[in-house]
Amino acid sequence: MASYKLNINGQSKEVDVAEDTPMLWVLRDSLQLVGTKYGCGIAQCGACTIHVEGKAVRSCQLQVSQVKDKKITTIEGLSEDGSHPVQQAWIEHDVPQCGYCQAGQIMTASALLSENKSPSDSDIAEAMNGNICRCGTYTRIRDAVKTAAKNA
């Protein structure tokens, strides 16, 4: 076990975990930040997406030892009150069905919009590729990303 001081959602957090512990489990088990979901465990579904230094990253395959001294944002840190433009667009377009993948979808979409303020349909498809929605709300996801881009 090692002690890691992490910058999570703008706050300093300290955890004692093995160096190869995936960030997903640090967030969920050690810090009780359960908005980041476990989906597949092999970085293929996107449910566990977080931001590391503003980039969308799959937390299930990211070891805690790889993120020390880096800024980490989870779905809980995107906005305190759900007012982030992507979150608002998700509501406006009634994106969630079961909702399980939505934290990862929102984190991926918000990372895209931080880099590309006016993404095309192909930009959105490329960025969101790999974020699996079992309910198939991909058209609503694309529309919500477009709305969030206009409102950001």
C-alpha positions, -999 to 999 in steps of 0.1 A, spaced: 0 0 0 11 35 -7 -3 69 1 -14 91 -28 -24 127 -27 -49 134 -55 -65 165 -70 -101 154 -75 -128 179 -85 -106 207 -72 -100 192 -38 -70 175 -24 -78 139 -14 -55 113 1 -59 76 -3 -39 46 8 -41 20 -20 -18 -3 -40 -1 15 -68 -19 -5 -95 -54 1 -82 -76 14 -110 -88 49 -105 -124 36 -109 -121 18 -76 -102 46 -59 -131 69 -68 -159 45 -59 -145 25 -30 -120 48 -13 -136 82 -20 -173 72 -23 -176 91 -56 -200 66 -72 -211 87 -102 -184 70 -122 -198 37 -132 -182 2 -137 -193 -11 -170 -169 -36 -187 -136 -32 -168 -116 -33 -201 -120 3 -212 -144 -6 -240 -177 8 -229 -170 43 -216 -192 41 -185 -161 49 -163 -150 80 -182 -134 108 -162 -113 138 -171 -75 138 -164 -61 172 -172 -93 179 -192 -90 148 -214 -116 120 -214 -100 88 -199 -113 54 -190 -108 51 -152 -111 13 -151 -77 9 -168 -60 40 -153 -38 32 -123 -37 55 -94 1 57 -97 -4 73 -132 -24 103 -120 -5 118 -91 0 156 -96 -28 156 -123 -61 173 -122 -90 148 -121 -126 156 -127 -155 132 -122 -192 136 -130 -197 150 -95 -171 177 -102 -185 187 -136 -209 211 -119 -223 211 -84 -259 217 -94 -262 200 -129 -259 234 -146 -231 224 -170 -243 229 -206 -239 192 -215 -259 182 -184 -286 207 -193 -287 195 -230 -290 159 -218 -322 169 -199 -335 190 -227 -332 161 -252 -343 135 -227 -312 114 -234 -311 89 -206 -332 57 -207 -317 34 -180 -290 61 -173 -262 38 -165 -238 50 -193 -248 86 -190 -220 98 -167 -194 85 -191 -213 99 -221 -215 133 -205 -178 133 -195 -168 124 -230 -191 150 -246 -178 177 -222 -142 169 -230 -150 171 -267 -167 205 -263 -137 219 -243 -115 212 -273 -140 218 -302 -166 244 -296 -185 236 -328 -182 199 -336 -196 184 -368 -217 152 -367 -186 133 -377 -166 150 -349 -192 140 -324 -194 104 -337 -156 101 -336 -154 115 -300 -183 95 -287 -172 63 -305 -167 36 -278 -192 51 -253 -217 23 -255 -254 30 -248 -273 -2 -244 -306 17 -248 -295 31 -282 -300 68 -275 -272 78 -299 -293 102 -320 -304 120 -288 -268 121 -276 -256 137 -308 -285 162 -307 -277 170 -271 -240 176 -279 -250 200 -306 -273 219 -282 -246 220 -256 -221 234 -281 -246 262 -289 -252 270 -252 -217 267 -239 
